[in-house]
Amino acid sequence: MQEYCQWKKDFGARQSFHAAVSRANVYTIPLLGHIPCEDLTPQHCRSLLLYIEASVLRRAGGTSLTQVDPRTLDPEVRRKRRITANNTFTDLRAALNMAFGDGKIRSNAGWRNVKIFRRVNKARTDILTWVQAKRLVDLATSEFKRLILGALYTGCRLSELFQMRVGDIDANRAAIYVRPVKCYRGRTIALPDEGYEFFKALAEGHDNDSPLIRRNRGWPWTTGYVADNFKLLGEKVGLPKSFVFHCLRHTYASLLLRANTPPIVVARQLGHLNIETTLRMYAHVTDDFMDHEFRSRYKPGFLTAPDLFSSP
């Protein structure tokens, strides 16, 4: 696990590295750290998944866990516990596969066929309509409006918006480079014409290393500042309390899909490795898209109205 986490630190994104270290220290090492890799069995791996599902923090933000009957948990809480379990086992499996590939473990039978929890990811429903998004932009302060527009034009995460630099604008493609945050791959995404002009205006008069989306007085953005101010803005617009800044990313994806953008294009814009992730996360929108695409292309014309009532 140490070697795997070091690899994540060297080649992965900071956020992904810290999450892997945290899950290893809280769950994997305390439960399985005493077991030699050669002695690991599928039962050990399944016990890790079940242990995490039944674990709750005794105090928010702490690491002290207590075990409960998972059947007594709120369904949404249990679903999130299962996601944590899946992510933890995914880290463990990646670490073991790395050691197996390096010849440090003779067999991968202990974890190769272990199944994770199924059907734990749900479709994203925390999204805005075009009208709601426009109202959010109109009611925002000038500096906050820049940040919100950046999210709605790109679908980027907040941390990705913070890292954007003037030099990341690609004038040849009317696109922008998104630096790696959650994964170790950066990506260049297309911008709408309006978005490209918006970013060009922000970049004017600044050197390439300057932040692209700046606060009014040049102060640095912080997640706490954004969260507090977005909450106040959401109350003014009438959004539910569960709607946070990250939901603008989901709004971006949903608006693209509702505009009949092919899901493979949406997946590229969001930085998803495969289209299945996009289809799964935005199923409520992609189903409508798929139905529309199907009916617009498949028009058999086998029957006419009189044929339905004629005698054989």
TAFENNOR-V993184 format. One record per helix or strand of 3 or more residues. SS is the DSSP state (a for helix, b for strand). FROM is the first residue (numbers start at 1). TO is the last residue. If there is no record, write none. Layout:
ss = (SS & SS)
from = (FROM & FROM)
to = (TO & TO)
This chain:
ss = (a & a & a & a & b & b & a & a & a & a & a & a & b & b & a & a & a & a & a & a & a)
from = (2 & 14 & 37 & 42 & 55 & 65 & 70 & 75 & 130 & 142 & 158 & 166 & 175 & 187 & 193 & 223 & 247 & 263 & 275 & 283 & 305)
to = (11 & 32 & 39 & 53 & 57 & 67 & 72 & 101 & 139 & 154 & 163 & 168 & 178 & 190 & 203 & 237 & 258 & 270 & 281 & 297 & 308)
